[in-house]
């Protein structure tokens, strides 16, 4: 993982993959960091935003998340030209003719509440399915992009029915285009669960383990498993995915939601011929939920797998460099943006990079690794919080502040005793 080349390093080797599975006696852990400034570099050079994950080198940690911003050659090319670190294409499957999208398929939530046409957008719902474009066309465009941008990272998002042969065919055809990695969509909340696709797999750990086995036995490039937040404990499928050979985890996909009801028409949004269906919730409002999920996965990875050979990609409500910094502080190697691009355009990556650099300069960090995971150690249990607070109270009480009683005044130390009780 330490390589700095601009191309994918090596392919999967079943023996090597098995050999680097975590064993309790060989766990690798990052050194504990107490306080940011102590361990940060004192270099005054411009912060370096480049990252290397699973042998893939990116100029910055900002990745186009799978969805509309990666739906065809034209928009993915635009993303590379604007300077995104990597692009994850919209999810493809073998039979695009089964994918039937509707419109309108988006609905927005603003700070001013139900039905408001003004105010900041804080939530976004979509009922969009995976790519409805023929697989052959998408594969042709993947190949063209890799020919034109050989030193840039293109990741294919794939999803297929519960069929081993289907998964193997899809992986084979996609890898022939030269993509650098695969992200497996185990998380779409509304995309054809009756066909055992998307979250229907990500929510069933037994099914997930079987499908991950098929995928990792076939794939020769790094594999990321995209996790659903629509589950009680997100660490369970993350553990299964990593134990089954995946090199990385992406989290989170959208949250199952109903955006709202139009109080004039009494119909739900987004409204299609007077009707709707639950969809996936994204944008700023999901950011705190995403942070919690990523924190839980990062702690799992650190304690059970080590985080040198595996990667974590944070997703959820990223619209600023500060939003991205939070994910990285919790252990993410990269940060994905999808809805943010739909609201602000591809050029937002320049703002993200500039703001992330400003944060790094503030703390004197020279690289992403200087602060990745630095906030993880400050999460603990409620029981431990109670213990820590009780201990702190005891220590504060042990320090005398001024006189406790009138009987403590003395003539010799009167001025100092007075000063001890002055607040300014």
C-alpha positions as CSV (number, residue, x, y, z in Angstrom):
1,X,0.0,0.0,0.0
2,X,3.0,2.3,0.4
3,X,3.6,2.6,-3.4
4,X,3.5,6.0,-5.0
5,X,3.3,5.0,-8.6
6,X,0.5,6.3,-10.8
7,X,-0.8,2.9,-11.9
8,X,-2.4,-0.1,-10.2
9,X,0.2,-2.3,-8.5
10,X,-0.2,-6.0,-9.0
11,X,-3.3,-8.0,-9.0
12,X,-5.1,-10.3,-6.6
13,X,-3.3,-13.4,-5.6
14,X,-5.5,-15.9,-3.7
15,X,-2.6,-17.1,-1.6
16,X,-1.3,-13.6,-0.9
17,X,-4.8,-12.5,-0.1
18,X,-5.3,-15.3,2.4
19,X,-1.9,-14.6,3.9
20,X,-2.6,-11.1,4.8
21,X,-5.9,-11.8,6.4
22,X,-5.8,-10.5,10.0
23,X,-4.5,-12.9,12.7
24,X,-4.8,-11.8,16.3
25,X,-1.1,-12.3,17.0
26,X,-0.1,-10.3,13.9
27,X,-2.5,-7.4,14.1
28,X,-1.0,-4.1,12.8
29,X,-2.1,-1.0,14.5
30,X,-1.3,2.7,13.9
31,X,0.5,4.4,16.8
32,X,-1.7,6.3,19.2
33,X,-1.7,10.0,18.8
34,X,-2.5,12.3,21.7
35,X,-3.1,15.8,20.5
36,X,-2.8,17.0,17.0
37,X,0.2,19.4,17.1
38,X,2.6,17.2,18.9
39,X,2.8,14.6,16.1
40,X,2.3,16.9,13.1
41,X,5.2,17.8,10.8
42,X,6.7,21.3,11.3
43,X,7.3,21.7,7.6
44,X,6.1,25.0,6.1
45,X,5.7,23.6,2.6
46,X,2.3,23.5,1.0
47,X,0.3,20.5,2.4
48,X,0.3,17.4,0.2
49,X,-3.2,16.1,-0.5
50,X,-2.1,13.0,-2.4
51,X,-3.1,9.6,-1.1
52,X,-2.2,6.0,-2.0
53,X,-4.9,3.4,-1.2
54,X,-4.7,-0.3,-2.2
55,X,-1.8,0.6,-4.5
56,X,-3.7,3.3,-6.3
57,X,-2.3,6.8,-6.2
58,X,-4.6,9.8,-6.3
59,X,-3.7,13.5,-6.4
60,X,-6.2,14.2,-3.6
61,X,-8.6,12.2,-1.5
62,X,-11.8,13.6,-3.2
63,X,-13.6,10.9,-5.2
64,X,-16.7,11.3,-7.4
65,X,-19.3,9.0,-5.7
66,X,-21.2,6.5,-7.8
67,X,-24.4,8.1,-9.2
68,X,-25.4,10.8,-11.7
69,X,-22.0,12.6,-11.6
70,X,-20.4,9.4,-13.1
71,X,-23.2,8.5,-15.5
72,X,-21.3,8.8,-18.9
73,X,-18.1,9.6,-20.6
74,X,-18.7,13.3,-20.9
75,X,-19.3,13.9,-17.2
76,X,-16.5,11.6,-16.0
77,X,-14.1,13.3,-18.3
78,X,-15.2,16.7,-16.9
79,X,-14.5,15.3,-13.4
80,X,-10.9,14.4,-14.3
81,X,-10.4,17.7,-16.0
82,X,-11.6,19.6,-12.9
83,X,-9.1,17.7,-10.8
84,X,-11.0,15.1,-8.8
85,X,-8.7,12.5,-7.3
86,X,-10.7,9.5,-8.7
87,X,-14.1,8.8,-10.3
88,X,-16.5,6.0,-9.4
89,X,-18.9,5.5,-12.3
90,X,-22.6,5.0,-11.9
91,X,-23.4,1.3,-11.0
92,X,-23.7,-1.0,-14.0
93,X,-25.2,-4.5,-14.4
94,X,-25.4,-7.1,-17.2
95,X,-29.0,-6.3,-18.2
96,X,-29.6,-2.5,-18.4
97,X,-32.9,-3.1,-20.2
98,X,-34.4,-4.2,-16.9
99,X,-33.6,-0.8,-15.4
100,X,-36.5,1.7,-15.8
101,X,-36.0,5.1,-14.3
102,X,-38.8,7.6,-13.7
103,X,-38.9,11.4,-13.5
104,X,-39.1,13.5,-11.5
105,X,-36.9,11.3,-9.2
106,X,-35.5,13.8,-6.8
107,X,-36.9,15.8,-3.9
108,X,-35.2,18.4,-1.7
109,X,-35.5,19.3,2.0
110,X,-34.8,23.0,2.9
111,X,-34.1,24.5,6.3
112,X,-37.4,26.4,6.1
113,X,-39.4,23.2,6.2
114,X,-42.1,21.3,4.3
115,X,-42.9,22.8,0.9
116,X,-40.5,25.7,1.1
117,X,-39.0,27.0,-2.1
118,X,-36.4,29.0,-0.3
119,X,-33.6,28.4,2.1
120,X,-30.5,26.2,2.1
121,X,-30.9,22.7,0.9
122,X,-30.0,20.3,3.7
123,X,-31.5,17.0,2.5
124,X,-31.9,15.3,-0.9
125,X,-33.9,12.2,-1.7
126,X,-33.6,10.2,-4.9
127,X,-35.6,7.2,-6.2
128,X,-33.0,6.7,-9.0
129,X,-32.0,3.2,-10.1
130,X,-28.6,2.1,-11.3
131,X,-27.4,2.9,-14.9
132,X,-30.0,2.4,-17.6
133,X,-27.4,2.6,-20.3
134,X,-26.4,-0.6,-22.2
135,X,-23.4,-2.2,-20.6
136,X,-21.5,-2.4,-23.9
137,X,-21.7,1.4,-24.1
138,X,-20.6,2.0,-20.6
139,X,-17.6,-0.4,-21.0
140,X,-16.6,1.4,-24.2
141,X,-16.6,4.6,-22.3
142,X,-14.6,3.2,-19.4
143,X,-11.9,2.0,-21.9
144,X,-11.8,5.4,-23.6
145,X,-11.4,7.2,-20.3
146,X,-8.5,5.0,-19.3
147,X,-6.8,5.5,-22.7
148,X,-7.1,9.3,-22.3
149,X,-6.3,9.4,-18.6
150,X,-4.0,6.5,-18.0
151,X,-2.6,8.0,-14.8
152,X,-6.0,8.8,-13.2
153,X,-8.1,6.4,-11.1
154,X,-11.3,5.1,-12.6
155,X,-13.4,2.8,-10.4
156,X,-16.3,0.8,-11.7
157,X,-19.4,0.3,-9.5
158,X,-21.1,-3.0,-10.2
159,X,-24.2,-4.8,-9.0
160,X,-25.7,-8.0,-10.2
161,X,-28.4,-10.5,-9.3
162,X,-27.8,-13.5,-7.0
163,X,-26.0,-15.5,-9.6
164,X,-22.4,-16.6,-9.5
165,X,-22.0,-16.8,-13.3
166,X,-23.5,-13.4,-13.7
167,X,-21.1,-11.8,-11.2
168,X,-18.2,-13.5,-12.9
169,X,-19.2,-12.4,-16.4
170,X,-19.7,-8.8,-15.2
171,X,-16.4,-8.6,-13.4
172,X,-14.5,-10.1,-16.4
173,X,-16.1,-7.7,-18.9
174,X,-15.6,-4.6,-16.7
175,X,-11.9,-5.5,-15.9
176,X,-11.1,-5.8,-19.6
177,X,-11.7,-2.0,-19.9
178,X,-8.7,-1.3,-17.7
179,X,-10.5,0.1,-14.7
180,X,-8.3,0.4,-11.6
181,X,-10.7,-1.0,-9.0
182,X,-14.3,-2.2,-8.4
183,X,-16.8,-0.9,-5.9
184,X,-19.5,-3.4,-5.2
185,X,-23.0,-1.9,-4.7
186,X,-24.2,-3.8,-1.7
187,X,-26.3,-0.9,-0.5
188,X,-28.8,0.7,-2.9
189,X,-31.8,1.1,-0.6
190,X,-34.5,1.0,-3.3
191,X,-33.0,-0.8,-6.3
192,X,-34.7,-4.1,-7.1
193,X,-34.4,-6.0,-3.8
194,X,-36.7,-8.6,-5.2
195,X,-33.7,-9.6,-7.5
196,X,-31.4,-9.9,-4.5
197,X,-29.5,-6.8,-5.5
198,X,-28.1,-3.8,-3.6
199,X,-29.1,-3.6,0.1
200,X,-30.8,-6.9,-0.1
201,X,-27.3,-8.4,-0.1
202,X,-25.7,-5.9,2.2
203,X,-28.3,-6.5,4.9
204,X,-27.9,-10.3,4.9
205,X,-24.4,-11.3,6.2
206,X,-24.7,-14.9,5.1
207,X,-25.6,-13.8,1.5
208,X,-22.9,-11.1,1.6
209,X,-20.2,-13.6,2.5
210,X,-21.2,-15.9,-0.3
211,X,-21.3,-13.2,-2.9
212,X,-18.1,-11.6,-1.7
213,X,-16.5,-15.0,-2.1
214,X,-17.6,-15.2,-5.7
215,X,-16.4,-11.7,-6.4
216,X,-13.0,-11.9,-4.8
217,X,-12.2,-15.2,-6.3
218,X,-12.7,-13.6,-9.7
219,X,-11.5,-10.1,-9.4
220,X,-7.9,-9.2,-10.1
221,X,-8.1,-5.5,-9.1
222,X,-8.9,-4.0,-5.6
223,X,-12.5,-4.5,-4.5
224,X,-14.4,-2.0,-2.2
225,X,-17.6,-3.1,-0.6
226,X,-20.2,-0.2,-0.4
227,X,-22.1,-0.5,2.9
228,X,-25.8,0.3,3.6
229,X,-26.6,2.4,6.7
230,X,-30.1,0.8,6.8
231,X,-28.9,-1.9,9.2
232,X,-28.6,-2.1,13.0
233,X,-24.9,-2.7,13.2
234,X,-22.9,-1.6,10.2
235,X,-19.7,-3.3,11.5
236,X,-21.2,-6.8,10.9
237,X,-21.3,-6.6,7.0
238,X,-18.1,-4.6,7.0
239,X,-16.3,-7.4,8.9
240,X,-17.8,-10.0,6.5
241,X,-16.6,-8.0,3.4
242,X,-13.1,-7.6,4.7
243,X,-12.8,-11.1,5.9
244,X,-14.0,-12.4,2.5
245,X,-11.2,-10.7,0.6
246,X,-12.3,-7.1,-0.1
247,X,-9.5,-4.6,0.2
248,X,-11.7,-1.7,1.2
249,X,-15.1,-0.5,2.5
250,X,-17.1,2.5,1.4
251,X,-19.7,4.0,3.8
252,X,-22.4,5.1,3.6
253,X,-24.9,4.8,0.8
254,X,-28.1,6.7,1.2
255,X,-30.6,6.3,4.0
256,X,-34.1,4.9,3.3
257,X,-36.5,7.9,3.6
258,X,-39.8,9.5,2.7
259,X,-38.9,13.1,1.9
260,X,-42.3,14.6,2.7
261,X,-45.9,15.2,1.8
262,X,-47.1,18.1,-0.2
263,X,-49.6,19.8,2.1
264,X,-51.6,21.3,-0.8
265,X,-52.0,18.2,-2.9
266,X,-51.6,15.6,-0.1
267,X,-49.3,13.6,-2.4
268,X,-45.7,12.4,-1.5
269,X,-42.5,13.8,-3.0
270,X,-40.9,13.2,-5.4
271,X,-44.3,12.9,-7.1
272,X,-44.6,10.7,-10.2
273,X,-48.1,10.8,-11.7
274,X,-49.5,11.4,-8.2
275,X,-47.5,8.6,-6.5
276,X,-44.1,8.0,-5.0
277,X,-42.0,5.3,-3.3
278,X,-39.4,5.5,-0.5
279,X,-36.0,6.5,-1.7
280,X,-32.4,7.2,-0.6
281,X,-31.7,10.3,1.6
282,X,-28.4,12.2,1.2
283,X,-26.8,15.7,1.5
284,X,-25.8,17.7,4.6
285,X,-28.5,16.3,6.9
286,X,-27.0,12.8,6.8
287,X,-23.5,13.9,7.6
288,X,-23.6,13.2,11.3
289,X,-25.1,9.8,10.7
290,X,-22.4,9.0,8.2
291,X,-19.7,10.1,10.6
292,X,-21.0,7.7,13.2
293,X,-21.1,4.8,10.8
294,X,-17.6,5.5,9.5
295,X,-16.3,5.8,13.1
296,X,-17.6,2.4,13.9
297,X,-16.1,0.8,10.8
298,X,-12.8,2.5,11.4
299,X,-12.6,1.2,15.0
300,X,-13.4,-2.3,13.7
301,X,-10.7,-2.1,11.0
302,X,-8.1,-0.8,13.4
303,X,-8.8,-3.4,16.2
304,X,-9.4,-6.5,14.0
305,X,-7.7,-5.9,10.7
306,X,-5.1,-3.2,11.1
307,X,-5.5,-0.3,8.7
308,X,-2.3,-0.5,6.6
309,X,-3.6,-3.0,3.9
310,X,-7.2,-2.0,3.9
311,X,-9.0,1.3,2.9
312,X,-12.0,3.2,4.1
313,X,-13.9,5.7,1.9
314,X,-16.2,8.1,3.7
315,X,-19.4,9.2,2.1
316,X,-22.2,11.5,3.4
317,X,-23.0,15.2,3.1
318,X,-19.6,16.5,2.1
319,X,-19.8,20.1,0.8
320,X,-16.7,21.6,2.4
321,X,-13.1,20.8,3.2
322,X,-14.0,20.7,6.8
323,X,-16.6,18.0,6.2
324,X,-13.9,15.9,4.5
325,X,-11.4,16.5,7.3
326,X,-13.9,15.0,9.8
327,X,-14.1,11.8,7.8
328,X,-10.3,11.6,7.6
329,X,-9.9,12.3,11.3
330,X,-12.1,9.3,11.9
331,X,-9.9,7.1,9.7
332,X,-11.1,7.5,6.1
333,X,-8.4,7.3,3.4
334,X,-10.7,9.0,0.8
335,X,-13.9,11.0,0.7
336,X,-16.7,10.6,-1.8
337,X,-19.0,13.3,-3.1
338,X,-22.1,12.7,-5.1
339,X,-25.1,14.9,-4.1
340,X,-22.6,17.8,-3.5
341,X,-21.6,17.7,-7.1
342,X,-25.3,17.6,-8.2
343,X,-25.9,20.8,-6.2
344,X,-22.6,22.7,-6.8
345,X,-21.0,21.3,-10.0
346,X,-17.7,19.6,-10.7
347,X,-15.7,22.7,-10.0
348,X,-16.5,22.3,-6.2
349,X,-13.4,20.1,-6.0
350,X,-11.2,23.2,-6.1
351,X,-13.0,24.6,-3.1
352,X,-12.8,21.3,-1.2
353,X,-9.0,21.0,-1.8
354,X,-8.4,24.6,-0.8
355,X,-10.4,24.3,2.4
356,X,-8.8,21.0,3.3
357,X,-5.4,22.6,2.8
358,X,-6.4,25.5,5.1
359,X,-7.3,23.0,7.8
360,X,-4.0,21.2,7.4
361,X,-2.1,24.5,7.6
362,X,-3.9,25.5,10.7
363,X,-2.7,22.3,12.5
364,X,0.7,22.2,10.7
365,X,-0.1,18.9,8.9
366,X,1.9,18.2,5.8
367,X,0.1,15.1,4.6
368,X,-3.2,13.3,4.9
369,X,-1.6,10.5,6.9
370,X,-0.5,13.1,9.5
371,X,-4.0,13.3,10.9
372,X,-5.9,10.3,9.5
373,X,-7.6,8.6,12.3
374,X,-6.4,11.1,14.9
375,X,-9.9,11.6,16.5
376,X,-10.7,7.9,16.8
377,X,-9.1,7.5,20.3
378,X,-11.5,10.1,21.8
379,X,-14.5,7.9,21.3
380,X,-15.3,5.6,24.2
381,X,-18.3,4.2,26.1
382,X,-20.8,6.1,28.2
383,X,-19.6,4.2,31.3
384,X,-16.1,5.4,30.7
385,X,-17.3,9.0,30.2
386,X,-19.0,8.8,33.7
387,X,-15.7,7.5,35.2
388,X,-13.6,10.2,33.5
389,X,-15.9,13.0,34.7
390,X,-16.1,11.7,38.3
391,X,-12.3,11.6,38.4
392,X,-12.0,15.1,36.9
393,X,-14.4,16.4,39.6
394,X,-12.4,14.8,42.3
395,X,-9.2,16.5,41.0
396,X,-10.8,19.9,40.8
397,X,-12.1,19.6,44.3
398,X,-8.7,18.7,45.5
399,X,-7.3,22.1,44.4
400,X,-8.1,24.8,47.0
401,X,-9.3,28.0,45.3
402,X,-9.3,30.8,47.9
403,X,-10.5,30.5,51.4
404,X,-13.2,28.0,52.4
405,X,-14.3,29.8,55.6
406,X,-14.0,33.1,57.4
407,X,-11.9,31.3,60.1
408,X,-9.1,30.8,57.5
409,X,-8.2,34.5,57.2
410,X,-4.8,35.4,58.8
411,X,-3.2,38.7,59.4
412,X,0.2,37.9,57.9
413,X,-1.1,36.6,54.5
414,X,-4.2,38.9,54.2
415,X,-3.3,40.4,50.8
416,X,-2.4,37.1,49.2
417,X,-5.6,35.5,50.6
418,X,-7.6,38.3,49.2
419,X,-6.0,37.9,45.7
420,X,-6.7,34.2,45.8
421,X,-10.4,35.0,45.5
422,X,-10.3,37.7,42.9
423,X,-11.6,36.6,39.4
424,X,-9.9,39.2,37.2
